[in-house]
Amino acid sequence: MRVAVTGAFGYSGRYIAHRLLAAGHGVITLTNSLRRDNPFGGKVRAFPFHFDQPEQLTKSLEETDVLVNTYWVRFDHRLFTHGQAVANTKVLFQAAKNAGVRRIVHLSITNPDIHSALPYFRGKAELESALTSLGLSYCILRPTVLFGKEDVLVNNIAWSLRHLPIFGVFGSGDYKLQPIYVDDLASAAVEKAAGGRDEIVNAIGPETFTYRALVETVKRSLGLKTLIVSVPPELGYWACRAVGLLIGDVTITRQEIQGLMQGRLYVDAPPLGATKLTEWIARHRDTLGRHYTSELARRLDRLSGYQSN
């Protein structure tokens, strides 16, 4: 097949592209980072998104069999918003249809909700609705938290535990999440790209943690003695914002805290991934959290490649 992967120079898109190439498929990418080093050499040709020029976007997707879409933004910023991401993705879906793409594999999120006050989960639900009514074959993968060498959440929890005397857990910390290894998600995306059945799949890992237990697991695996305490969510938000100002990043948003505490990163479903986070942390304990991973820097720096933690 000829497969278009959005963001193949980034995080999850790069794992998906590697898997597709290993399976013998042709791969192109749509990206905002045309000047970033191409980790695939001449094997993956890059095209700009051209959201403002749908006819050019359609042209880039001609002769493509499948679109694997990872495009999204984590939080609202003066340079990008969830609303813009929703509008752009709808343009992308329509361009794929106009180009003759036969199937779309789309990365969503667990528990999307069109009625949610949280723009992340509301926007994901809006896009799922747009895709299922598009008239193309589709698979929607709903991951929770991704972990891997270039991840943000688990690495930055480890960084905080290594560098701060106290780690604050929002409220009781008893809300759950089910992290999935990024390469397990990539493997599933490649498998679903070759399929033909319309389906929605919860893409979760084999282990379920409470948020507090996740932090405790990282602390124990790294052999640290950091004090872990429960804090009021608003106090925790402002503490994280202060850290963010010092390091030049958005560490977490109020909406992300609310999503966590509402249990939106947990579903009662069989695991899709096989890689256990506990075992992965044990293998990477010497490097995990040694350096902070900035989400904002990745968004603003379109030249540097993603670094492994």
C-alpha positions in Angstrom: 0.0 0.0 0.0 0.9 3.7 -0.2 0.2 5.2 3.2 0.2 8.8 4.3 1.1 9.3 7.9 0.7 12.7 9.6 3.6 13.8 11.7 6.1 11.1 10.7 9.0 13.3 12.0 7.3 13.5 15.4 6.5 11.0 18.1 3.8 8.4 17.4 3.9 9.1 13.7 7.5 8.2 13.5 6.9 4.8 15.1 4.0 4.2 12.8 6.1 5.1 9.7 8.9 2.8 10.8 6.4 -0.1 11.2 4.9 0.6 7.8 8.3 0.7 6.0 9.3 -2.5 7.8 6.1 -4.2 6.4 7.0 -3.1 2.9 4.6 -0.3 2.4 5.3 3.0 0.7 5.0 6.0 3.0 4.6 9.7 2.7 4.1 12.2 5.5 2.1 15.4 5.9 3.9 17.7 8.4 4.4 21.2 9.7 8.1 20.4 10.1 9.4 20.3 6.6 12.8 21.6 7.7 13.2 19.0 10.5 15.8 16.3 9.7 14.1 13.4 7.9 14.9 10.3 10.0 13.9 8.1 7.0 16.2 9.6 4.4 14.7 9.2 1.0 12.2 6.5 2.0 9.6 9.0 3.2 8.7 12.0 1.2 7.3 15.0 3.1 4.5 17.4 2.1 3.1 20.4 3.9 -0.3 20.2 5.5 -1.8 23.0 3.3 -4.9 23.3 5.5 -5.5 26.7 4.0 -5.2 25.2 0.4 -7.4 22.1 0.4 -6.8 21.5 -3.3 -3.0 21.2 -2.7 -3.7 18.9 0.3 -5.8 16.7 -2.0 -3.1 16.7 -4.6 -0.5 15.5 -2.0 -2.8 12.6 -1.1 -3.4 11.4 -4.7 -2.6 7.7 -5.3 -2.6 7.1 -1.5 -4.5 4.1 -0.2 -4.6 4.8 3.5 -4.3 7.9 5.7 -3.0 7.4 9.3 -3.8 10.5 11.2 -2.0 11.5 14.4 -2.4 15.2 14.0 -3.7 17.0 17.1 -2.6 19.6 19.8 -2.4 18.9 23.5 -3.5 22.3 24.8 -4.6 25.7 23.6 -1.9 28.2 22.9 -1.7 31.6 21.2 -0.3 29.9 18.1 -2.6 26.8 18.1 -5.9 25.8 19.6 -8.1 22.7 19.8 -10.7 24.5 17.7 -8.2 25.0 14.9 -7.1 21.4 15.2 -10.6 20.2 14.8 -11.2 22.5 11.8 -7.9 21.5 10.2 -8.6 17.8 10.7 -11.9 18.0 9.0 -10.2 19.7 6.0 -7.7 16.8 6.0 -10.5 14.1 6.1 -12.3 15.8 3.2 -9.1 16.1 1.2 -8.4 12.4 1.7 -11.9 11.5 0.4 -11.4 13.9 -2.6 -8.1 12.3 -3.4 -9.5 8.8 -3.5 -8.1 7.5 -0.2 -10.0 4.3 0.6 -9.4 4.1 4.4 -8.5 6.3 7.4 -6.9 5.2 10.6 -7.4 7.9 13.2 -5.9 8.4 16.6 -8.5 9.7 19.1 -8.7 9.4 22.9 -10.5 7.2 25.4 -13.9 8.5 26.5 -14.4 11.3 23.9 -17.6 13.3 24.7 -19.3 15.8 22.5 -21.0 17.3 25.6 -17.8 17.6 27.6 -16.7 21.0 28.9 -13.1 19.9 28.2 -12.1 21.0 24.6 -9.7 18.0 24.2 -12.4 15.3 24.7 -15.1 17.4 23.0 -12.9 18.0 20.0 -12.0 14.3 19.7 -15.6 13.4 19.8 -16.5 15.9 17.1 -13.8 14.4 14.8 -14.9 10.9 15.4 -18.4 12.0 14.3 -17.0 13.7 11.2 -15.0 10.6 10.3 -17.7 8.0 10.8 -20.1 10.1 8.6 -17.5 10.7 5.8 -18.3 7.7 3.8 -14.9 6.1 3.9 -13.7 2.9 5.5 -12.2 3.8 9.0 -10.7 2.6 12.2 -10.6 4.8 15.2 -7.9 4.0 17.8 -8.5 5.4 21.3 -5.3 5.5 23.3 -4.8 6.9 26.7 -1.3 7.9 27.8 1.6 6.9 25.5 5.0 5.9 26.9 8.3 5.5 25.1 11.7 6.9 24.8 10.4 10.3 23.6 7.3 10.5 25.8 6.3 13.6 27.8 4.2 12.4 30.8 6.1 9.5 32.3 9.5 11.1 31.5 8.5 14.4 33.2 7.0 12.6 36.2 10.5 10.9 36.5 12.2 14.3 36.0 10.1 15.9 38.7 10.8 13.1 41.1 14.5 13.4 40.4 14.7 17.1 40.8 12.0 18.2 43.3 11.9 17.4 47.0 8.1 17.0 47.0 5.8 15.7 44.3 2.1 16.7 44.5 -0.7 14.4 43.4 -3.9 16.2 42.5 -6.5 15.2 45.2 -6.5 11.6 46.3 -4.8 10.4 43.1 -7.2 7.4 43.0 -8.3 8.1 39.4 -7.0 5.5 36.9 -5.1 5.5 33.6 -3.8 2.7 31.3 -0.6 3.7 29.5 0.2 2.0 26.2 3.7 1.6 24.7 4.0 3.8 21.6 5.3 1.0 19.4 2.4 -1.2 20.4 0.1 1.5 19.2 2.1 1.8 16.0 1.8 -1.9 15.4 -1.9 -1.8 15.9 -2.2 1.2 13.5 -0.3 -0.7 10.8 -2.5 -3.7 11.3 -5.7 -1.6 11.1 -4.4 0.2 8.0 -4.4 -3.1 6.1 -7.9 -4.0 7.3 -11.3 -3.0 5.9 -13.7 -3.2 8.8 -15.2 0.0 10.3 -14.3 -0.2 14.0 -13.5 1.8 17.1 -10.9 0.2 19.3 -9.8 1.2 22.9 -6.0 1.3 22.6 -4.8 0.6 26.2 -1.9 -1.1 27.8 -1.9 -4.3 29.9 -1.5 -2.5 33.2 -3.9 -0.2 35.1 -2.6 2.3 37.6 -4.1 4.9 39.8 -2.3 8.2 39.2 -0.8 8.0 42.6 0.3 4.4 42.1 1.9 5.4 38.8 4.0 8.1 40.5 4.9 5.6 43.3 5.9 3.1 40.7 8.3 5.5 38.9 9.7 6.6 42.2 10.3 3.0 43.4 11.8 1.9 40.1 14.3 4.8 40.1 15.2 4.2 43.7 14.2 7.7 44.8 13.1 9.1 48.1 10.9 12.0 47.0 8.0 12.8 49.2 4.7 12.2 47.5 1.7 14.2 48.9 -1.9 14.9 48.0 -2.6 18.5 47.2 -5.8 20.4 46.2 -6.0 20.4 42.4 -5.9 24.2 42.2 -2.8 24.4 44.3 -1.2 21.6 42.3 -2.0 23.5 39.1 -0.4 26.7 40.3 2.7 24.8 41.5 3.0 23.1 38.1 2.5 26.5 36.4 5.4 27.9 38.5 7.6 25.1 37.4 6.5 25.6 33.8 7.5 29.3 33.9 10.9 28.3 35.2 11.5 25.8 32.4 9.6 27.5 29.6 6.8 24.9 29.1 3.2 24.1 29.9 3.6 21.2 32.3 -0.1 20.6 32.7 -3.3 22.5 32.2 -6.4 22.8 34.3 -8.3 20.9 31.7 -5.8 18.0 31.7 -6.1 17.8 35.5 -9.9 17.7 35.2 -9.7 15.0 32.6 -7.5 12.9 34.8 -9.7 13.3 37.8 -12.8 12.5 35.8 -11.4 9.1 34.9 -11.3 9.8 31.2 -8.1 7.9 30.8 -9.6 4.6 32.0 -11.9 2.2 30.2 -13.2 -1.3 31.0 -11.8 -3.0 28.0 -9.2 -5.7 27.1 -5.7 -4.4 26.5 -4.5 -3.8 23.0 -0.8 -3.4 23.9 1.4 -6.1 25.4 4.3 -4.1 26.8 4.2 -3.4 30.5 5.1 0.0 31.7 6.7 -1.4 34.9 9.1 -3.6 32.8 9.8 -0.7 30.4 10.7 1.6 33.3 13.0 -1.0 34.8 14.9 -1.2 31.4 15.2 2.5 31.1 15.7 3.5 34.8 19.2 5.0 34.1 18.0 7.5 31.5 14.3 8.1 32.3 13.8 11.6 33.6 17.4 12.7 33.3 16.3 15.5 31.0 13.0 17.4 30.9 10.9 16.9 27.7 9.2 20.2 26.6 6.0 19.9 24.7 6.0 23.5 23.9 9.5 23.4 22.5 8.5 20.6 20.2 5.6 22.7 18.9 7.7 25.8 18.4 11.0 24.3 17.2 10.4 22.8 13.8 14.1 22.1 13.1 15.3 19.8 15.9 14.5 16.1 15.9 12.8 14.5 18.9 15.3 13.4 21.5 15.2 10.0 23.3 15.0 10.1 27.1 
